[in-house]
Amino acid sequence: MTPKEAGALVAALPAAREQWLTETVEGLQAQAVWLAGSMGRGQADEWSDVDLIVVGGSPDLSNALVATDNPGMARPAAATSEPCMTSVR
């Protein structure tokens, strides 16, 4: 792979990630979906991963690399006044 080809692949990552996010959120059948991490804070770059918090429903996360069930997840104390999540639904 040439440097030009590698650069084109990296440049295509954000658009592919947005398309995946849109398609995934639509199919989750959840009560709420939150986008967390750097994307939720609006600080994502082309290498950022996607962190979703899915509430209720019967989500199909069969294509997820990591999925956890946290029924008793406590809300973290606010370390800053900046939002850490953005509602996607």
C-alpha positions as CSV (number, residue, x, y, z in Angstrom):
1,M,0.0,0.0,0.0
2,T,1.3,3.4,-0.9
3,P,1.3,6.4,1.4
4,K,-1.3,8.0,-0.8
5,E,-3.6,4.9,-0.6
6,A,-3.1,4.7,3.2
7,G,-4.0,8.4,3.5
8,A,-7.2,7.9,1.5
9,L,-8.2,5.0,3.9
10,V,-7.6,7.1,7.0
11,A,-9.5,10.0,5.4
12,A,-12.5,7.7,4.8
13,L,-12.7,6.5,8.5
14,P,-14.9,9.3,9.9
15,A,-17.6,8.9,7.2
16,A,-17.6,5.1,7.5
17,R,-17.9,5.4,11.3
18,E,-20.8,7.9,11.0
19,Q,-22.6,5.5,8.5
20,W,-22.1,2.6,10.9
21,L,-23.4,4.6,13.8
22,T,-26.5,5.7,12.0
23,E,-27.3,2.2,10.8
24,T,-26.6,0.7,14.3
25,V,-28.6,3.2,16.3
26,E,-31.6,2.7,14.0
27,G,-31.6,-1.1,14.6
28,L,-31.1,-1.1,18.4
29,Q,-34.8,-1.0,19.4
30,A,-33.7,0.6,22.7
31,Q,-35.4,3.1,25.0
32,A,-32.4,5.4,24.8
33,V,-29.0,5.5,23.2
34,W,-26.1,7.7,24.4
35,L,-22.9,8.5,22.5
36,A,-20.1,8.6,25.1
37,G,-16.3,9.1,25.0
38,S,-14.6,11.5,22.7
39,M,-17.4,11.4,20.1
40,G,-20.0,12.3,22.8
41,R,-17.8,15.2,23.9
42,G,-17.4,16.4,20.3
43,Q,-13.6,15.8,20.4
44,A,-13.3,12.8,18.1
45,D,-10.7,12.5,15.4
46,E,-10.3,10.0,12.6
47,W,-8.9,7.3,15.0
48,S,-11.7,7.6,17.6
49,D,-13.8,4.6,18.5
50,V,-17.5,4.6,19.1
51,D,-18.7,4.3,22.7
52,L,-22.5,3.7,23.0
53,I,-24.6,3.4,26.1
54,V,-27.8,1.5,25.3
55,V,-30.7,1.6,27.7
56,G,-33.6,-0.9,27.7
57,G,-35.1,-2.7,24.8
58,S,-33.5,-5.7,23.1
59,P,-30.4,-4.4,21.3
60,D,-28.7,-6.5,18.7
61,L,-25.0,-5.9,19.3
62,S,-23.8,-9.0,17.6
63,N,-21.3,-7.1,15.6
64,A,-19.9,-5.2,18.6
65,L,-16.3,-6.0,19.7
66,V,-17.2,-5.5,23.3
67,A,-20.7,-5.4,24.9
68,T,-21.4,-5.4,28.6
69,D,-24.6,-5.6,30.6
70,N,-24.5,-3.2,33.6
71,P,-27.9,-3.3,35.3
72,G,-26.6,-1.5,38.4
73,M,-24.3,0.9,36.7
74,A,-23.9,4.0,38.9
75,R,-23.8,7.4,37.4
76,P,-20.2,8.7,37.6
77,A,-19.5,11.9,39.6
78,A,-19.1,14.9,37.3
79,A,-15.4,15.7,37.1
80,T,-15.9,18.7,34.9
81,S,-18.8,20.9,33.8
82,E,-18.3,19.6,30.2
83,P,-20.8,17.0,29.0
84,C,-19.4,13.5,28.6
85,M,-22.3,12.1,26.6
86,T,-24.6,13.1,23.8
87,S,-28.0,11.7,23.2
88,V,-28.2,10.0,19.8
89,R,-31.9,9.1,20.0
